[in-house]
Amino acid sequence: MEVHFETMDQEDVRSTFVFYKQGMMPIISEAIGWDEDFQQERYQNRLHSDWFYWLTQNGQRCGYVCYKYTDTHLHVHLLILFPEYQRKGIGRKVLIRLSEEAHRKIRYCH
């Protein structure tokens, strides 16, 4: 099944922090400690809303991805899949699609 990318608006982006926190808090807490204010500020101010896309499959949102292009590469900031969609190959499909798209875009830019 194909995964579709749908643009987000600013309000959608703000609402995704809860999913970021759910997935990343255990990892960050163990590594350096979770600072809620710092994490929210960083999420809202360092990641641009036009880099965010909902991931949908069969009309259902299954997660989101945040990425940007530079002149020479593609940078994936986040790939968040909702728990019920994890371990189903969706993340792999997303990364393959982004990789293929990056090869086309970057190759034609240089």
C-alpha positions in Angstrom: 0.0 0.0 0.0 1.2 3.5 -0.9 2.0 6.1 1.7 0.9 9.7 0.8 2.4 13.0 2.0 0.0 15.7 2.9 1.0 19.3 3.8 0.4 20.6 7.3 -0.7 24.0 8.4 0.8 25.8 11.4 -1.9 24.5 13.8 -1.2 20.9 12.6 2.5 21.4 13.3 1.8 22.6 16.8 -0.4 19.6 17.5 2.3 17.2 16.5 4.5 17.9 19.5 2.5 15.5 21.6 3.5 12.6 19.2 7.2 13.8 19.2 7.1 13.8 23.0 5.5 10.4 23.2 8.2 8.8 21.0 11.3 10.8 22.0 10.8 11.6 25.7 12.0 8.1 26.9 15.1 8.3 24.7 16.0 12.0 25.5 15.2 11.5 29.2 17.7 8.6 29.5 20.4 10.4 27.5 20.3 14.0 28.8 17.1 14.5 30.8 13.8 15.9 29.5 13.3 19.6 29.7 9.8 20.3 28.6 10.2 24.1 27.9 13.5 23.5 26.0 12.0 20.7 23.9 8.9 22.7 23.0 10.9 25.9 22.2 13.3 23.9 20.0 10.5 22.0 18.3 8.5 25.1 17.5 11.3 27.5 16.6 14.0 25.3 14.9 11.7 23.3 12.6 9.8 25.2 9.9 6.1 24.4 9.4 6.6 23.9 5.6 9.0 21.0 6.3 6.2 18.9 7.9 3.9 16.4 6.1 1.3 14.1 7.4 1.8 10.5 6.3 -1.4 8.8 5.2 -2.2 5.3 4.1 -5.7 4.2 3.0 -6.9 7.7 3.9 -5.8 7.3 7.6 -3.0 9.4 9.2 -0.3 7.1 10.3 2.3 9.6 11.3 4.4 12.5 10.0 7.7 13.4 8.6 9.7 16.6 8.8 12.4 17.2 6.2 14.1 19.8 4.2 16.4 20.1 1.2 19.6 22.0 1.0 21.7 22.6 -2.1 23.5 19.3 -1.6 21.4 16.9 0.4 18.1 16.0 2.0 17.9 16.3 5.8 15.2 14.3 7.6 14.6 15.9 11.0 11.8 13.6 12.2 10.0 10.5 11.1 7.2 9.7 13.6 4.9 6.8 13.1 1.9 6.3 15.4 2.4 3.1 17.5 -0.3 1.1 15.7 1.5 1.7 12.4 5.0 0.9 13.5 6.8 -2.3 12.3 4.6 -2.5 9.2 7.2 -1.3 6.7 5.7 2.2 6.4 8.9 4.0 7.7 10.9 2.1 5.2 8.6 3.1 2.3 8.8 6.8 3.4 12.6 6.7 3.5 12.9 5.0 0.2 10.6 7.5 -1.4 12.5 10.4 0.1 15.8 8.9 -1.0 14.6 8.5 -4.6 13.2 12.0 -4.7 16.4 13.4 -3.3 18.5 11.6 -5.9 16.3 13.2 -8.7 16.3 16.7 -7.2 19.9 16.9 -6.2 21.2 15.3 -9.4 19.3 17.9 -11.5 20.5 20.8 -9.3 24.2 20.2 -10.0 
